[in-house]
Amino acid sequence: MKYTTLPNTDIKVSKICLGTMTWGEQNTEAEGHEQIEYALDQGVNFLDTAEMYSVPAKPETQGSTEEIIGSWLKKTGKRKDIVLASKVAGPAEMVSHVRENMGFSKEAINDAIDKSLKRLNTDYLDLYQLHWPERNTNFFGKRGYKHQENEEWQDNFKAVLENLQELVKTGKVRHVGLSNETAYGLSRFLEESRLHDLPKMITVQNPYSLLNRKDEIGLTEVLHRENVGLLPYSPLGMGTLSGKHLNGIVENTRLSLFPQYKRYSGEVAVEATKAYKEVALKHELSMTQMALAFVNEQPFVTSNIIGATKMDQLKENIASIDLKLSDEVLEDIEKVHEKYPNPAP
């Protein structure tokens, strides 16, 4: 395994992070525990979850993923062996069942963190992330930003950081980060942090893959210049970049079970995936590992969040850390990207 540190901290994390959002829906408690144990054996020490998981968001399974991690922690007592991250949900109809008070008010964040810590059987989180912005912006499959003149949201970046600062002071949270955020949002949080001596957002967890490199257009410059790390999720485009869906959506996979992720199976995304498969075949590489290695090697990436429903998938995903892409492979990848730029934002 390869390691780095969470930016602006001394916390060592593996370059591969174990994503957990299928645990409690597609994976059982026993399977979740098996994945953690295997990942730890391979040197992975970083786990990411969220209060709304498992996915898709629904009342029957809300919190199930944190509970599975919590039962493993209770059984093993290995809290100090892992770096644990979770997320507080922003306002959205799809998560109205999670709590009565959604969003990032003081009351909402206090309620969310206490419930997450209880489910996780721990008294602190290493990283606590805002799952998505409260304001209208382009995330969850939106390529461009469309302004809403009558938007009710008011600029509250400073207030949110003040709410998070209380969690840091109490010891419930060590560091804070963002998810599904834009260059504007990150920059505003950084500005308020500097001006008012508030906690710095040290990471941004966004989708990033061969099919979605839109953050390179603006966000990655901010990451580099401000020493903030990217935690890419969906580095395989919900499994699309394994190539398994090229002859039609495979049954009992995330793309078949959750049609809301259809952007990964759109016409242009499929054509791009075929082209990336040709690159992998040309260079005699596993397409899955090529796609993951590309993400692993990006200089703005702190840790690549992989996820799997089956152990053979998990083993192949983690093993991608041992693959170093040649200049020839990278050149061929860029040719495909130039032809099919960001087909699945």
C-alpha positions in Angstrom: 0.0 0.0 0.0 1.0 3.6 -0.5 0.3 6.3 2.0 0.0 10.1 2.3 -1.4 12.4 4.9 -4.7 14.3 5.1 -3.7 17.8 4.1 -2.7 20.1 6.9 -2.6 17.2 9.4 -0.3 14.5 10.6 -2.9 11.8 9.9 -1.5 9.1 7.7 -4.0 7.6 5.2 -3.7 4.9 2.6 -4.0 6.1 -1.0 -6.9 3.7 -1.3 -10.0 4.5 0.8 -12.7 1.9 1.5 -16.1 3.2 0.4 -19.0 1.6 2.3 -22.3 2.9 0.8 -23.6 -0.5 -0.3 -23.4 -2.1 3.2 -26.9 -2.6 4.5 -28.4 -2.7 1.0 -26.4 -4.8 -1.4 -24.1 -6.1 1.3 -24.8 -7.8 4.6 -23.2 -7.0 7.9 -21.0 -10.0 7.7 -19.8 -9.0 4.2 -19.1 -5.5 5.3 -16.9 -6.9 8.2 -15.2 -9.2 5.7 -14.4 -6.2 3.5 -12.9 -4.2 6.3 -10.7 -7.1 7.5 -9.4 -7.8 4.0 -8.8 -4.1 3.3 -6.9 -3.7 6.6 -4.7 -6.8 5.7 -3.8 -5.0 2.5 -2.8 -1.8 4.3 -6.0 0.2 3.8 -6.6 2.2 6.9 -9.1 4.8 5.7 -12.9 4.2 5.7 -15.6 6.6 4.4 -19.3 6.5 5.2 -22.3 8.9 5.6 -25.4 9.2 7.8 -27.7 8.7 4.8 -26.1 5.4 3.7 -26.8 2.7 2.6 -27.9 3.8 -0.9 -30.4 4.4 -2.3 -31.6 6.7 0.5 -34.7 5.2 2.1 -36.1 5.1 5.7 -35.7 1.3 6.1 -31.9 1.3 5.6 -30.9 4.8 6.7 -27.9 4.6 9.0 -27.3 0.9 8.3 -23.8 1.4 6.9 -22.6 3.3 10.0 -24.2 0.6 12.1 -22.3 -2.1 10.3 -19.0 -0.2 10.8 -20.0 0.4 14.4 -20.7 -3.3 15.1 -17.2 -4.1 13.7 -15.6 -1.6 15.9 -17.5 -2.9 18.9 -16.4 -6.5 18.1 -12.8 -5.8 17.4 -11.9 -2.7 19.4 -9.7 -1.5 16.4 -10.8 2.2 16.4 -7.1 3.4 16.5 -6.3 1.2 13.5 -8.5 3.2 11.1 -9.1 6.7 9.9 -12.8 7.2 9.9 -14.8 9.7 7.8 -18.5 10.3 7.6 -20.8 13.0 6.2 -23.8 15.1 7.3 -26.6 15.3 4.7 -27.6 18.6 3.2 -31.2 19.5 2.5 -33.0 17.5 -0.1 -36.3 15.7 -0.5 -34.6 12.4 -0.9 -33.3 12.5 2.7 -36.2 14.2 4.4 -36.5 11.0 6.5 -33.0 11.2 8.0 -33.7 13.9 10.5 -36.4 16.5 11.2 -33.8 19.4 10.8 -31.8 18.9 7.7 -29.0 21.1 6.5 -26.0 22.6 8.4 -27.5 24.7 11.2 -26.1 24.3 14.6 -29.0 22.2 15.7 -28.9 20.0 12.6 -25.1 19.4 12.8 -25.2 18.6 16.5 -28.1 16.2 16.0 -26.4 14.5 13.0 -23.0 14.0 14.6 -24.4 12.6 17.8 -26.5 10.0 15.9 -23.6 9.1 13.7 -21.2 8.6 16.6 -23.8 6.4 18.4 -24.3 4.2 15.3 -20.5 4.0 14.7 -19.7 3.1 18.3 -17.0 5.8 18.6 -16.7 9.1 20.3 -15.0 10.9 17.5 -14.6 11.2 13.7 -11.3 11.9 12.0 -13.0 13.7 9.1 -16.5 15.1 9.0 -17.8 16.2 5.6 -20.8 18.3 4.3 -22.4 15.8 2.0 -23.6 18.4 -0.5 -24.1 22.1 -0.5 -27.2 23.8 0.9 -27.3 26.2 -2.0 -28.3 25.5 -5.6 -25.3 24.5 -7.7 -24.1 21.9 -10.2 -23.6 18.5 -8.5 -25.1 15.0 -8.8 -24.9 14.8 -12.6 -25.3 18.5 -13.5 -22.6 19.6 -15.9 -23.2 23.3 -15.8 -24.4 25.8 -13.3 -27.8 27.5 -13.8 -28.5 30.4 -11.6 -31.9 30.7 -9.7 -32.8 34.3 -9.2 -35.4 33.5 -6.5 -33.2 31.1 -4.5 -33.9 31.3 -0.8 -30.4 30.3 0.3 -28.4 33.1 2.0 -24.6 33.2 2.2 -23.8 31.3 5.4 -20.3 29.9 4.9 -19.0 31.6 8.1 -21.9 30.3 10.2 -21.5 26.7 9.0 -17.8 26.9 9.9 -18.6 28.2 13.3 -21.0 25.3 13.8 -18.3 22.9 12.8 -15.8 24.6 15.0 -17.8 23.7 18.1 -17.6 20.0 17.1 -13.8 20.3 16.8 -13.6 22.0 20.2 -15.6 19.3 21.9 -13.4 16.6 20.3 -16.2 14.9 18.4 -14.5 15.8 15.1 -10.8 16.2 14.3 -11.0 17.8 10.9 -13.7 18.9 8.4 -14.2 18.6 4.6 -16.6 19.0 1.8 -18.4 16.8 -0.8 -20.0 17.4 -4.1 -18.6 21.0 -3.9 -17.5 23.5 -6.5 -14.5 25.8 -6.8 -16.7 28.6 -5.7 -17.9 26.9 -2.6 -14.5 25.6 -1.5 -13.0 29.1 -2.1 -15.6 30.8 0.1 -15.1 28.3 2.9 -11.3 28.9 2.7 -11.8 32.6 2.7 -14.0 32.6 5.8 -11.6 30.2 7.5 -8.7 32.6 7.0 -10.5 35.7 7.9 -12.0 34.4 11.1 -9.6 31.7 12.3 -12.1 28.9 11.7 -11.5 25.3 10.8 -10.1 24.8 7.3 -11.8 22.4 4.9 -9.0 20.0 4.2 -10.6 17.7 1.6 -13.3 17.7 -1.1 -15.0 14.4 -1.9 -16.3 14.6 -5.5 -16.9 12.2 -8.4 -13.8 11.8 -10.5 -13.0 9.2 -13.1 -12.0 8.7 -16.7 -15.6 9.6 -17.5 -15.8 12.7 -15.3 -12.8 14.9 -15.1 -14.8 18.2 -15.0 -13.1 19.2 -11.7 -9.9 19.7 -13.6 -11.5 22.8 -15.3 -11.4 24.8 -12.1 -11.4 23.0 -8.8 -8.0 21.3 -9.0 -6.2 24.6 -9.3 -7.8 25.6 -6.0 -6.8 22.2 -4.5 -3.2 22.6 -5.5 -2.8 26.3 -4.4 -4.7 25.9 -1.1 -3.3 22.5 -0.1 -6.7 20.8 -0.1 -7.0 17.1 -1.1 -9.4 15.5 -3.4 -11.1 12.3 -2.3 -12.5 10.9 -5.6 -15.7 8.8 -5.4 -17.1 6.7 -8.2 -13.6 6.3 -9.8 -15.1 3.4 -11.9 -18.3 5.3 -12.8 -20.5 3.0 -10.7 -18.7 0.0 -12.3 -19.0 1.2 -15.8 -15.2 1.5 -16.3 -14.8 -2.2 -15.5 -16.3 -2.7 -19.0 -19.0 -5.1 -17.7 -21.9 -3.1 -19.0 -20.8 -2.6 -22.6 -23.1 -5.3 -23.9 -26.0 -4.1 -21.8 -26.6 -3.3 -18.1 -25.7 -6.3 -16.0 -28.5 -7.5 -13.6 -28.1 -6.9 -9.9 -25.5 -4.2 -10.2 -25.8 -0.6 -9.1 -26.6 0.6 -12.6 -29.5 -1.9 -12.9 -30.8 -1.4 -9.4 -30.5 2.4 -9.2 -31.6 4.1 -12.5 -30.7 7.5 -11.0 -27.1 6.8 -12.0 -28.0 6.5 -15.7 -25.5 9.2 -16.7 -22.8 6.5 -16.6 -24.7 4.5 -19.2 -25.6 7.3 -21.6 -24.7 7.0 -25.3 -21.5 9.1 -25.2 -20.4 7.6 -21.9 -20.7 4.1 -23.5 -18.7 5.2 -26.5 -16.0 6.6 -24.3 -15.9 3.4 -22.2 -15.5 1.4 -25.3 -12.5 3.6 -26.3 -10.9 3.2 -22.9 -11.4 -0.5 -23.1 -9.4 -0.5 -26.4 -6.6 1.3 -24.6 -6.5 -1.3 -21.9 -6.5 -4.1 -24.4 -3.8 -2.5 -26.4 -1.5 -2.3 -23.4 -2.6 -5.7 -21.9 -4.0 -4.1 -18.8 -7.1 -4.8 -16.6 -9.5 -2.1 -17.6 -10.6 -1.7 -14.0 -7.1 -1.3 -12.7 -6.1 1.1 -15.5 -9.1 3.3 -14.6 -8.3 3.2 -10.9 -4.5 3.7 -11.4 -5.2 6.8 -13.4 -7.1 8.3 -10.5 -4.5 7.0 -7.9 -1.7 8.9 -9.7 -3.3 12.3 -9.9 -1.2 14.8 -7.8 -4.3 16.4 -6.3 -5.7 13.1 -5.1 -5.3 12.3 -1.4 -7.1 9.0 -1.4 -9.1 7.1 -4.0 -12.5 5.9 -2.6 -13.2 2.4 -4.0 -16.2 0.3 -3.4 -17.2 -3.2 -4.1 -20.1 -5.6 -3.6 -18.0 -8.8 -4.1 -14.7 -9.8 -2.7 -13.1 -10.4 -6.1 -14.0 -6.9 -7.1 -12.5 -5.5 -3.8 -9.3 -7.5 -4.3 -8.8 -6.2 -7.9 -9.6 -2.6 -6.9 -7.2 -2.5 -4.0 -4.5 -4.1 -6.2 -4.6 -1.2 -8.5 -2.3 0.6 -6.2 0.6 -1.5 -7.6 0.0 -0.5 -11.2 2.0 2.4 -12.6 0.7 3.7 -16.0 3.3 4.2 -18.7 3.6 7.4 -20.6 2.2 5.6 -23.6 -0.9 4.5 -21.7 -1.4 8.1 -20.4 -1.0 9.5 -23.9 -3.7 7.1 -25.2 -6.0 8.0 -22.3 -5.7 11.7 -23.2 -6.6 11.0 -26.8 -9.8 9.4 -25.7 -10.5 12.2 -23.2 -10.1 14.8 -26.0 -12.6 13.0 -28.1 -15.1 12.3 -25.3 -14.6 15.0 -22.5 -16.5 14.4 -19.3 -19.5 12.4 -20.7 -20.7 11.5 -17.2 -20.5 14.5 -14.9 
